[in-house]
Amino acid sequence: ETGTGIEENTASNFSIHPNPVQEVLSAQYNLNTSSEVVFELFDLSGRLVYSNNLGTQAAGLNTIQINRAEIQLPAGVYTSRISGDKLTLTEKVVLN
């Protein structure tokens, strides 16, 4: 599954594995150019509930892993977002 969002020649192919997330959330995305990147989670009302500044990420395929315990949110459906310089990609994620 690939994410949808605004692509301005900076990133594409955003995916979350596994989905639903049990223990470790793994997000994979491709950057066309190096960029400052932030990973965020929003609840169904659109409220920001988790944010992780990933710093400058290199061009190419990038993968981040976040322990489920670090996220400290109740089980449910969230919208994840990878954003940075000229990029915004979103993907639904289920936390168990």
Helices and strands as residue ranges (DSSP letters): E 4-7, E 11-17, E 24-31, E 35-42, E 48-57, E 60-67, H 68-71, E 76-84, E 87-95
